[in-house]
Amino acid sequence: MTGASVPAGIDLPGVFSGPVKRSITIAGHQTSISLEPPFWSALEQAARARGLPLSALVGAIDALRVKQPHPPNLASTIRCWLLIASENLSQQA
């Protein structure tokens, strides 16, 4: 794609990194989640904004996920939740 420009303030090397796997304990069970660094940062920021430990926020997202008729994987659910939470925040501004 020629002529495409990058929006100001976006650090491409940091944005286009591969997934990072982390272990998290949810409801007493340890699980691994692979997310790209920007999603980990957004998730950590969302947990801080809500005054929750990261594991508590992920547990709450997981609880919503498992109620679905055909639950998607946890990493996909987290990405979607972050997008929806970001959209809701921008609508409130």
N, C-alpha and C positions, 0 to 999 in steps of 0.2 A: 504494500500500500504506500504509494508515494505521496508526498505532500501532507501526510497526516502529522499533526503536531501533538505534543504531549501537554496536557494542562499544566499550568504553573504549579509548582509545589509538589509534584509527584516525583519521587525518587525511584526510577525504574528498577535499579538493581534490588532494592528492598521490596518492591511490589511483586516482582515476578520471580520469587524464590519458591523452591519446591516445598512440599508439606513437611512439617516438623511433628514427630510423634511424641506425645506426652502421656504419662499415666495419671489417671485421676481416680479418686475413690468416690463412687456414687452409691448411696444407700448401703454402705459397708462393703461394697464390691469394687475391686480395682478393675479399670478398663483402660484401654489405650485409645487415644483419639489423634488422628492426623489432620492438621489444619495448616494452611499457609501462614507465615508469620503475621501478615496484616490481620488475619482473622483472629489469631491468638491475642494480638494487641487490642483489637476491638472488643473481644470477649472479656479480657482483663479490665478494660476501661468500663464496660457495662457492669461488671461485678462491683467494681469500686463505686460507681455512681449509685448503685443500689445498696451499698453497705453490706455486701455479701462476700463470703469467700468464693473463690472461683468454683470450687467443687459444689457449693450450694446452688449457684446459678446453673451450672451444667446439670445438676440433679433436677432442678425445676424444669429446664428445657426438655430433659429426658422424660420426665413424667408426662409432659404434654405430648411428646412423640409417641409413647407407648399406648396412648389412648386412641390413636388413629387406627382405622380399619386395616390399613396396610402400611405399618410404620416404615419410614425410610431409615437409612443408616443415621447414626448419631451425628457424624461430621456434617452430612448434608443438612440435617435439621438445624444444627447450630448456625451454619452459614445462612440459611433461610431466616432463622430467628433474628440474626444480626441485621439482615437487610430490612426486615419488617420493623424492627426496633429503630433503626436509623431513619426509615421513612416516617414513622410516627413522630420521632423527635423533630424532624424538619418541618412537619406539618404544624407542630405546636409553636414553633418559633415565629 
